[in-house]
Amino acid sequence: MKQIYLDNAATTKVDEEVLKTMLPYFNERYGNASSQHLVGQEAKHGLEDSRRKIAKAIGAKQHEIIFTSGGTESNNFAIKGLFFANFPEKNHIIISKIEHDCVLNACKWLETQEAEITYLNVDEEGFVNPKDVEKAITDKTILVSIIHGNNEIGTIQDLEAIGKICKQRGVLFHTDACQSFTKVLIDVKKQNLDLVTLNAHKIHGPKGVGALYKREGIKITPLAHGGGHEKNLRSGTENILGIVGFAKAIGITKEKDVEKMIQLRNRLIEGILKIPNVKLNGSKEKRLCSNVNVSFNNIEGEAIGGYLENYGICTSTGSACSSHSLESSHVLKAIGLSPIQANSSLRISLSKYTTQEEIDYFLEKLLKIVEKLRRISPIK
């Protein structure tokens, strides 16, 4: 049975060129970048060349990139590190109700450390109103953290508008750009971004490697202490082979690939919405090129996903990080869906490798599955 992978928001296939770039760092350039000998300096060159490439991709300076183990660590570092660097003079953080679980949970934990957290509402398409951000800022506010492209519903926030407000009010602005990086423009100067979370495995790079952009001059408390790696901000021997793969992955998705994904995404949305009693979640226009999230009223999204897997099709009912939970998606609740609607949702996420044939096959099987499940559903 042919496998059709439509869960690229969870992770992506490592590109062959990325793998080829990484291989020498397994058994040839295997040195520790902190070592002073030639083998170590070869690794150091790979580390710094990668840092330069990643910085350039978002309009940052090379020394403003700090390597981490991934998006979760970068988000925790940005939020907790800034809190501890500013507490007790300032203790207020503003986030939205549709942030990634790691941001929400980091903030919930900080509440036990005397942090004050404001959780902003979003509209029915998942947008944060910049005016709500402005109203929430106080003289105790340290940070505003708003996800760029939502991992569940694909909505893309107006970072430039929010960033302008934060700059005017003298508040730091962070965004989680793991899903949007390489698909949507990120310009740290134009968008007034002070911190940006990035990772590799959502852009056809390896798992276990990410980065935090931290604007020059921002004071932050390290979470990991040790040998003083990454300019004393993130101790631990750098994952050189992963970092090199991360940098290579940046150029893998071209503009033509994004345009192709937009066309396939629109074809997918159009085909799904022909099915009666189906709702598209998130914005139709301002959404990630790779994301489709829909609710099939009265039938379980998990059941649809199970039947699709019988045909070799991989999808998701939401964020992979919270798939073990039986609770309804906090993102879908935040945009106003009932528990029944939220539990009937399915996330389909594309990549540059997705084909029109795969989309058409998916639509053919989906229609039959939905018809069958609705016939046997006890909820009418």
Secondary structure, DSSP 8 states (H G I E B T S, - for coil): ---EE-BTTT-----HHHHHHHTHHHHTS---TT--SHHHHHHHHHHHHHHHHHHHHTT--GGGEEEESSHHHHHHHHHHHHHHHHTTT--EEEEETTS-HHHHHHHHHHHTTT-EEEEE---TT----HHHHHHH--TTEEEEE--SB-TTT-BB--HHHHHHHHHHHT-EEEEE-TTTTTTS---TTTTT-SEEEEESTTTTS-SS-EEEEE-TT-----S--SS-HHHHTS-S---HHHHHHHHHHTTTS-HHHHHHHHHHHHHHHHHHTTSSSEEE-S-SSSB-TTEEEEEETTS-HHHHHHHHHHTTEE-BSS-GGGTT--S--HHHHHTT--HHHHHTEEEEE--TT--HHHHHHHHHHHHHHHHHHHHH-S--
